[in-house]
Amino acid sequence: MDKKREGVVIIGLGYVGLTLAVVMAERGFRVYGVEINKNIVKILNRGKSHFFETDINLRLKRVLSKKLFSAHHRIPKAKNKFNNYIITVGTPLNKFNRPRVDMIERATKEIAQSMEEDSHIILRSTVKIGTTRNIVMPILKKSHKKFSLSFCPERTLEGDALSELEKLPQIISGINNVSMQRSEKIFQKVTSTTIKVSNVETAETIKLVDNTYRDLIFAYSNEIAMIADKVGANVKEVVSSGKKDYPRTNVPIPGLVGGPCLSKDSYILNESLKKFKIKSKIVMSARKTNEFQPTYVSKFLEKVSKKLKWPKNIKIALLGLAFKGVPETSDLRGSMSIKVIENILKVFPKAILYGYDRLLTKKEVQNLSIKYSPSISNAMKEAHLVLILNNHNDFQKFKVSNKTNLMKKNSIVYDFWNTMDIDQANFTEGVNYISLGNHALCLKRIESKS
């Protein structure tokens, strides 16, 4: 590697760390990537990402060929010529829905042992408020070395992360002015806009507020869907017609809400507030509303199945297993499809489940304890129930409706994402369409046919 270039060690090469590593390498940094999983290290050094992201393999190979990036299993030892460290390890919840910090603690301890004097450390993982100052800083102080420390949150959208890293404003904070300046200098080479905030607690809060806000507005939409189901309204019309050319309403279309951020960040914020004896009623109510949706829909489908007199060993096709479809991703972390599977098996315990997702491998699908389907047609063939679980373009109107002739009679396509209009579904006779927030109207059509 060219030692004249500024070096940075990025600890954690998941979605956040690897995309940042690639973009920073393209900007001329010498990037030393650290990943605990040895198999992932091998894959990355061959120029292949372990997850889907637009253009990542092409760009990864390019920075590898220029020797601007390399993946390793360990943080480099002292006297390593690197003086910038960015922590991007995961912060999953434990079984009590409390954020784990063990991976951040481990990474910080390794940095403290290996870093040179006057190194700069940036925490980028989503964390409980106070983590930078109260957990990371004390560990670094035990090294008795001079250092600077910042929290600069990741804010990109999976599926468009490489592009967004270069254009989204980067929040900059630090434990002091020197820390702030050093982080700003780094990220000014990555993106065109940096926004300095007063302290690390402010930056930590910004990250949590961003994601809990999105969780909240989706929960509002999902609650409206349940209301529409009861009163006989069409939620898609309520949302789309209500905001058309009207500037003061922007309700999203309802759907399954999960993923690696939204499924946990409300809990992280809630945990952050406990020491201050604050109860975030709105935030947690929104999260519980979104978590309830698989149960709500599964119980509804159980009632419909009795009307259609399905046998106990029905075939169920699950289309779209990743947590979202647009922009497309292969990420299953926090995906609500997993919760749908759990709840569907509670009401249809003898059902045979088949899953299709174009971006997932056979092994990844089978790891969900369901059978693998290599195509939409294979999944839908002989199915009594088809569930559209994310909004991928693969599941738009014609790609599904043209295959309903493969399904059983008196069967259902249930659409969590309202990808079709009820009057335009154009399904094969005997196949019924039901969408979230349209239960009453769809049931009325089914009953009128029987």
C-alpha positions in Angstrom: 0.0 0.0 0.0 1.1 3.6 -0.6 2.1 4.8 2.9 1.7 8.4 1.8 -2.1 7.9 1.7 -4.1 8.5 4.9 -5.0 5.2 6.5 -8.2 4.1 8.2 -9.1 0.9 10.0 -12.8 0.0 9.7 -13.9 -2.6 12.3 -17.0 -4.5 11.1 -17.6 -5.2 7.4 -21.3 -5.6 7.3 -23.7 -3.4 5.4 -22.5 -0.2 7.1 -18.8 -1.0 7.3 -18.2 -2.5 3.8 -20.0 0.2 1.9 -18.1 2.9 3.8 -14.8 1.0 3.2 -15.4 0.9 -0.5 -16.3 4.6 -0.8 -13.4 5.7 1.4 -11.0 3.6 -0.6 -12.3 5.2 -3.8 -11.6 8.6 -2.2 -8.0 7.7 -1.8 -7.8 6.4 1.8 -5.9 3.2 2.6 -8.6 1.1 4.1 -7.8 -1.8 6.4 -11.0 -3.7 6.9 -11.5 -5.9 10.0 -14.2 -8.6 10.1 -14.5 -11.3 12.8 -16.0 -13.8 10.3 -13.0 -15.5 8.5 -15.1 -16.7 5.6 -16.3 -13.2 4.9 -12.7 -12.0 4.9 -11.8 -14.6 2.3 -14.8 -13.7 0.1 -14.1 -10.0 0.3 -10.5 -10.4 -0.7 -11.6 -12.2 -3.8 -13.7 -9.2 -4.8 -17.2 -10.5 -3.9 -19.5 -9.0 -1.3 -21.4 -11.2 1.2 -24.6 -9.3 0.6 -26.4 -7.6 -2.2 -25.8 -3.9 -2.9 -26.0 -2.1 -6.2 -22.6 -2.1 -8.0 -20.7 -3.2 -4.9 -18.8 -6.1 -6.4 -17.6 -4.0 -9.4 -16.4 -1.2 -7.1 -14.9 -3.6 -4.5 -12.8 -5.3 -7.2 -11.6 -1.9 -8.4 -10.3 -0.8 -5.0 -8.7 -4.2 -4.3 -6.8 -4.0 -7.6 -5.5 -0.6 -6.7 -4.5 -2.0 -3.2 -6.6 0.7 -1.5 -8.6 -1.9 0.5 -7.9 -5.2 2.1 -9.9 -7.3 4.6 -8.4 -8.9 7.7 -9.5 -10.9 10.7 -7.7 -8.8 13.3 -7.0 -5.2 14.0 -3.4 -4.3 13.0 -0.9 -4.3 15.8 0.8 -1.3 17.2 3.2 0.7 14.9 0.9 0.0 12.0 0.9 3.4 10.4 -2.9 3.7 10.8 -4.2 6.4 13.1 -7.9 6.5 12.2 -10.3 3.9 13.5 -14.1 3.6 12.6 -16.3 1.2 14.6 -19.2 -0.1 12.5 -20.0 -3.4 14.4 -23.6 -4.5 15.0 -25.7 -3.5 18.0 -28.4 -6.2 18.0 -31.0 -6.6 20.8 -30.8 -9.3 23.4 -33.7 -11.6 24.3 -35.1 -8.8 26.5 -35.1 -6.3 23.7 -32.2 -4.4 25.2 -29.3 -3.2 23.1 -26.1 -5.3 23.3 -22.8 -3.4 23.6 -20.4 -6.3 23.9 -19.2 -6.0 20.3 -18.5 -2.3 20.7 -16.7 -3.0 23.9 -14.6 -5.7 22.3 -13.7 -3.6 19.3 -12.8 -0.6 21.5 -10.6 -2.7 23.7 -8.7 -4.0 20.7 -8.3 -0.5 19.4 -7.0 0.7 22.8 -4.3 -2.1 22.7 -3.2 -1.5 19.1 -3.6 2.2 18.4 -0.7 4.7 18.1 -0.4 7.8 20.2 -2.9 10.6 19.1 -5.1 8.2 17.1 -8.7 9.3 16.1 -11.6 6.9 16.8 -15.1 7.3 15.2 -18.1 5.3 16.5 -20.6 4.8 13.7 -22.8 2.0 15.0 -26.3 2.9 16.2 -26.1 3.0 20.0 -27.8 3.9 23.2 -27.5 7.6 24.1 -24.3 8.0 26.2 -22.4 5.1 24.7 -19.6 7.2 23.2 -18.9 9.1 26.3 -19.7 6.5 29.0 -18.5 3.2 27.4 -16.1 3.9 24.6 -14.2 6.8 26.1 -13.4 5.1 29.4 -12.0 2.0 27.7 -9.8 4.2 25.5 -8.5 6.2 28.5 -7.2 3.0 30.1 -4.6 2.8 27.3 -3.0 6.0 28.7 -2.5 7.2 25.2 -3.7 10.5 23.7 -6.7 10.1 21.4 -9.6 12.0 19.9 -13.1 10.5 19.7 -16.3 11.2 17.7 -19.7 9.8 17.0 -20.7 10.1 13.3 -23.8 8.1 12.6 -24.5 6.1 9.5 -27.6 7.2 7.7 -27.7 5.4 4.3 -30.5 3.4 2.7 -29.7 -0.3 2.0 -29.7 -0.9 -1.8 -28.5 2.7 -2.4 -25.8 3.0 0.2 -22.8 3.6 -2.0 -24.6 6.4 -3.8 -26.0 8.0 -0.6 -22.6 8.0 1.2 -21.4 10.4 -1.4 -24.3 12.8 -1.4 -26.1 12.6 2.0 -25.0 15.2 4.7 -22.8 13.6 7.4 -23.5 14.4 11.0 -20.3 15.2 12.8 -19.8 15.3 16.6 -16.9 14.9 19.0 -15.9 14.9 22.7 -14.0 18.1 22.0 -13.2 20.5 19.1 -10.1 18.6 18.0 -12.2 15.4 17.7 -14.9 17.4 15.7 -12.3 18.8 13.3 -10.6 15.5 12.7 -13.9 13.8 11.8 -14.9 16.7 9.6 -11.6 16.5 7.7 -12.2 12.8 7.0 -15.8 13.0 5.9 -15.3 16.1 3.8 -13.4 13.7 1.5 -16.4 11.4 1.3 -19.4 13.6 1.0 -20.1 17.2 -0.1 -21.9 18.3 3.1 -21.0 17.9 6.8 -23.2 19.1 9.7 -21.4 19.7 13.0 -23.5 19.3 16.2 -22.8 20.4 19.7 -21.9 17.1 21.3 -21.9 13.3 20.9 -25.1 12.9 22.7 -26.9 15.1 20.2 -25.5 13.0 17.3 -26.5 9.7 19.0 -30.0 11.1 19.5 -30.3 12.3 15.9 -29.7 8.7 14.6 -32.3 7.2 16.9 -34.8 10.0 16.1 -34.4 9.6 12.4 -35.3 5.9 12.5 -38.0 6.0 15.2 -39.7 8.8 13.2 -39.9 6.5 10.2 -41.2 3.6 12.4 -43.8 6.0 13.8 -45.2 7.2 10.4 -45.4 3.7 9.1 -47.2 2.6 12.3 -49.7 5.4 11.8 -50.4 4.1 8.3 -50.7 0.5 9.5 -53.2 1.6 12.1 -55.2 3.4 9.4 -55.1 0.1 7.5 -56.7 -1.7 10.4 -59.3 1.0 10.7 -60.1 0.7 7.0 -60.5 -3.0 7.4 -63.2 -2.5 10.0 -65.1 0.4 8.5 -65.1 -1.0 4.9 -62.8 1.6 3.4 -60.0 1.0 0.9 -56.7 2.1 2.6 -54.9 2.6 -0.7 -57.5 5.1 -1.8 -57.5 6.7 1.6 -53.8 7.3 1.4 -53.3 8.0 -2.3 -56.4 10.1 -2.9 -56.1 11.9 0.3 -52.6 13.3 -0.4 -52.9 13.9 -4.2 -52.1 17.5 -4.8 -52.7 18.2 -1.1 -49.6 19.6 0.6 -50.4 18.9 4.2 -50.8 15.1 4.2 -48.1 12.6 3.3 -49.2 9.2 4.8 -47.2 6.3 3.3 -48.9 3.1 1.9 -49.1 0.5 4.8 -46.9 -2.6 4.8 -44.6 -4.8 6.9 -42.1 -2.7 8.8 -38.8 -4.2 10.0 -35.2 -4.5 9.0 -32.0 -4.1 10.9 -32.7 -0.5 12.0 -36.5 0.0 12.4 -36.9 -3.3 14.3 -34.5 -2.3 17.1 -33.9 1.5 17.2 -37.1 2.2 19.1 -36.0 -0.2 21.8 -32.5 1.5 21.9 -34.1 4.9 22.3 -36.5 3.6 24.9 -33.6 2.0 26.8 -31.6 5.3 26.6 -34.4 7.1 28.4 -34.8 4.8 31.4 -32.0 6.4 33.4 -33.8 9.7 33.0 -37.1 8.0 34.1 -38.8 9.0 30.8 -41.3 6.7 29.1 -41.5 7.2 25.4 -45.2 6.3 24.9 -45.5 7.3 21.3 -42.3 5.6 20.1 -43.0 2.2 21.7 -46.7 2.3 20.8 -45.7 2.7 17.2 -43.2 -0.2 17.4 -45.8 -2.5 19.0 -48.3 -1.5 16.3 -45.9 -2.6 13.6 -45.0 -5.8 15.4 -48.6 -6.7 15.8 -49.3 -6.8 12.1 -48.3 -10.4 11.3 -50.5 -11.6 14.2 -53.4 -9.5 13.0 -53.2 -10.7 9.4 -52.6 -14.4 10.3 -55.8 -14.4 12.5 -57.8 -12.8 9.7 -56.5 -15.4 7.2 -57.5 -18.2 9.5 -61.1 -16.9 9.5 -61.1 -16.6 5.7 -59.7 -20.2 5.3 -62.7 -21.5 7.2 -65.1 -19.8 4.9 -63.2 -21.3 1.9 -63.0 -24.7 3.6 -59.3 -25.2 3.1 -57.7 -28.6 4.1 -55.2 -28.5 7.0 -52.1 -29.3 4.8 -52.4 -26.3 2.5 -49.5 -25.0 0.5 -48.5 -21.4 1.3 -46.2 -19.4 -1.0 -44.1 -16.5 0.5 -42.9 -14.0 -2.0 -40.2 -11.6 -0.9 -38.4 -12.6 2.2 -35.9 -9.7 2.6 -37.1 -6.9 4.8 -37.8 -4.6 1.8 -37.9 -4.8 -2.0 -37.2 -1.2 -3.0 -34.3 -0.5 -3.2 -33.8 -4.2 -3.4 -31.7 -6.0 -0.7 -30.8 -9.5 0.5 -30.9 -8.5 4.1 -33.0 -10.7 6.4 -32.1 -9.0 9.6 -35.2 -7.9 11.4 -37.3 -8.9 8.4 -41.0 -9.2 9.3 -41.3 -12.1 6.9 -39.8 -14.2 9.8 -42.6 -13.0 12.1 -45.1 -13.8 9.4 -43.8 -17.3 9.1 -44.0 -17.8 12.9 -47.6 -16.5 13.1 -48.8 -18.3 9.9 -47.6 -21.6 11.4 -49.5 -20.9 14.6 -52.8 -20.8 12.7 -51.9 -23.3 9.9 -49.6 -25.7 11.8 -49.8 -28.4 9.1 -49.2 -26.0 6.2 -46.3 -26.5 3.8 -44.4 -23.2 3.3 -42.4 -22.3 0.2 -40.3 -19.2 -0.1 -39.1 -17.2 -3.1 -36.7 -14.2 -3.1 -34.6 -13.6 -6.1 -31.7 -12.2 -4.1 -31.5 -15.1 -1.5 -29.7 -18.4 -1.9 -31.4 -21.7 -1.4 -29.6 -22.2 1.9 -30.7 -18.8 3.2 -34.3 -19.6 2.4 -34.1 -23.1 4.0 -32.5 -21.6 7.1 -36.0 -20.0 7.7 -37.3 -23.6 8.1 -39.3 -23.3 4.8 -38.9 -24.9 1.4 -37.0 -23.1 -1.3 -38.7 -22.1 -4.6 -36.4 -21.1 -7.5 -39.1 -19.0 -9.2 -42.5 -17.3 -8.6 -44.2 -19.9 -10.7 -42.8 -22.7 -8.6 -43.8 -21.0 -5.4 -47.4 -20.3 -6.6 -48.0 -23.7 -8.2 -50.8 -25.6 -6.3 -50.8 -22.9 -3.5 -53.9 -22.2 -1.5 -52.4 -18.9 -0.2 -49.8 -16.6 -1.6 -48.4 -13.9 0.6 -46.7 -10.8 -1.0 -44.3 -9.8 1.8 -42.3 -7.0 0.4 -42.6 -4.4 -2.4 -40.0 -5.8 -4.8 -40.8 -5.1 -8.5 -40.9 -8.9 -9.0 -44.4 -8.9 -7.4 -46.1 -6.1 -9.3 -49.4 -6.7 -10.9 -48.8 -8.7 -14.1 -45.9 -10.8 -12.7 -48.2 -12.3 -10.1 -51.7 -12.2 -11.8 -50.4 -14.0 -14.9 -49.5 -17.0 -12.7 -52.7 -17.3 -10.7 -53.8 -20.0 -13.0 -51.3 -22.3 -11.3 -53.0 -21.9 -7.9 -55.7 -24.0 -6.3 -59.3 -23.0 -6.7 -60.8 -21.0 -3.8 -57.3 -19.7 -3.1 -56.0 -16.2 -2.0 -53.3 -13.8 -2.9 -52.8 -11.7 0.2 -50.9 -8.5 -0.5 -49.3 -6.7 2.5 -48.1 -3.9 0.2 -51.2 -3.1 -1.9 -49.1 -3.6 -5.1 -52.4 -4.0 -7.1 -55.8 -2.5 -7.3 -58.7 -4.8 -6.4 -60.5 -4.0 -9.7 -57.3 -4.6 -11.8 -56.0 -7.8 -10.3 -57.4 -9.8 -13.2 -56.9 -13.1 -11.5 -57.8 -16.6 -12.7 -61.4 -17.5 -11.8 -61.4 -18.9 -8.2 -58.4 -17.0 -7.1 -59.2 -14.1 -4.8 -57.2 -10.9 -4.0 -57.0 -9.4 -0.5 -54.8 -6.5 0.5 -53.9 -5.0 3.8 -56.4 -2.2 4.7 -59.0 -3.6 2.3 -60.3 -6.6 4.1 -64.0 -5.8 4.2 -64.3 -4.9 0.5 -62.3 -7.9 -0.6 -64.4 -10.3 1.6 -67.5 -8.8 0.1 -66.3 -9.6 -3.4 -65.4 -13.2 -2.3 -68.8 -13.7 -0.7 -70.6 -12.3 -3.8 -68.9 -15.0 -5.9 -69.7 -17.9 -3.7 
